[in-house]
């Protein structure tokens, strides 16, 4: 009787360990899958936010409003922050900024924000012409 109970307990223990192992593997797969999905959603959300800012640059730019400059600076900063992924967008960000500041009086705080970003990329010769053209557009407000 004791040996039968010991055998049943051993069998039960093996079964439980097997179920626990399978459950653990399933949970680990689910966690990895959920983590990938979260990262994908974060990336998509960031792209949507970028699209919204680009639309605001266009909208405010059509009206000659300061929002075009503010959002252009934000987009430039974000692309420089992730330069390894978005290096190709930097020239168009500089062009947008140049177009939007042309003839627009800028408070020193905006010039400072622009210069902070330009300082981060001016060592790269491929941006020199655009940076020079952009700086030529500054008109300081009184």
C-alpha positions in Angstrom: 0.0 0.0 0.0 2.8 2.4 0.9 4.7 1.5 -2.3 1.6 2.1 -4.4 1.1 5.5 -2.8 4.7 6.4 -3.3 4.4 5.3 -7.0 1.2 7.4 -7.4 2.8 10.4 -5.8 5.8 10.0 -8.1 3.6 9.8 -11.1 1.5 12.8 -9.9 4.7 14.8 -9.3 6.0 14.0 -12.8 2.7 15.0 -14.4 2.5 18.2 -12.4 6.1 19.1 -13.3 5.3 18.4 -17.0 2.2 20.6 -16.9 4.1 23.4 -15.1 6.9 23.2 -17.6 4.5 23.4 -20.6 2.6 26.3 -18.9 5.8 28.1 -18.2 6.9 27.7 -21.9 3.5 28.9 -23.1 3.7 32.0 -20.8 7.2 32.8 -21.9 6.1 32.7 -25.6 3.1 34.9 -24.8 5.3 37.4 -23.0 7.7 37.6 -25.9 4.8 38.0 -28.3 3.1 40.6 -26.2 6.5 42.5 -25.8 6.9 42.5 -29.6 3.3 43.8 -30.1 3.9 46.5 -27.5 7.1 47.6 -29.3 5.3 47.6 -32.7 2.4 49.7 -31.3 4.9 52.2 -29.7 6.6 52.5 -33.0 3.3 53.0 -34.9 2.2 55.6 -32.3 5.4 57.5 -32.7 5.0 57.6 -36.5 1.4 58.8 -36.1 2.6 61.6 -33.8 5.2 62.5 -36.4 2.6 62.5 -39.1 0.4 64.8 -37.0 3.3 67.2 -36.5 4.1 67.2 -40.2 0.4 68.1 -40.9 0.6 70.9 -38.4 3.8 72.2 -40.0 1.9 72.3 -43.3 -1.3 73.8 -41.9 0.5 76.5 -39.9 3.0 77.1 -42.8 0.1 77.8 -45.2 -1.1 80.5 -42.8 2.4 81.9 -42.0 1.9 81.1 -38.3 4.6 80.4 -35.7 3.3 76.9 -35.2 5.1 75.8 -38.4 8.4 76.9 -36.9 7.8 75.3 -33.5 6.8 71.9 -35.0 9.6 72.1 -37.5 12.1 72.4 -34.7 10.5 69.5 -32.8 10.6 67.3 -35.9 14.2 68.2 -36.6 15.1 67.4 -33.0 13.3 64.1 -33.0 15.0 63.0 -36.3 18.5 64.0 -34.9 17.7 62.1 -31.7 17.2 59.0 -33.8 19.7 59.8 -36.5 20.6 56.2 -37.1 17.0 55.6 -38.3 16.0 58.9 -39.7 19.2 60.5 -41.1 17.5 60.7 -44.5 14.7 63.0 -43.2 17.1 65.6 -41.8 17.7 67.5 -45.0 13.9 67.9 -45.6 13.5 69.0 -42.0 16.1 71.7 -42.5 14.4 72.8 -45.8 11.0 73.0 -44.1 12.5 75.1 -41.3 14.2 77.4 -43.7 11.0 77.9 -45.7 8.9 78.6 -42.6 11.3 81.0 -40.9 12.0 83.0 -44.1 11.2 86.6 -43.2 9.5 85.7 -39.9 10.8 87.6 -36.9 12.1 85.0 -34.4 12.4 85.4 -30.7 15.9 84.6 -29.4 14.5 81.4 -27.7 13.6 79.9 -31.0 16.9 80.8 -32.5 18.6 79.1 -29.6 16.5 76.0 -30.0 17.4 75.9 -33.7 21.0 76.4 -33.0 21.1 73.7 -30.4 19.9 71.2 -33.1 22.3 72.6 -35.7 25.2 72.3 -33.4 24.5 68.5 -33.2 24.8 68.0 -36.9 27.0 70.8 -38.3 30.1 68.6 -38.0 28.7 66.6 -40.9 29.6 68.3 -44.2 26.6 67.0 -46.0 24.4 69.5 -44.0 26.7 72.5 -44.3 24.9 74.2 -47.3 21.5 73.7 -45.7 22.6 75.0 -42.3 24.2 78.1 -43.9 21.1 78.8 -45.9 18.9 78.3 -42.8 21.0 80.7 -40.7 20.7 83.3 -43.4 17.0 83.3 -42.9 17.0 84.5 -39.3 15.3 87.7 -38.6 15.4 88.6 -34.9 12.2 90.1 -33.4 12.4 93.5 -31.8 
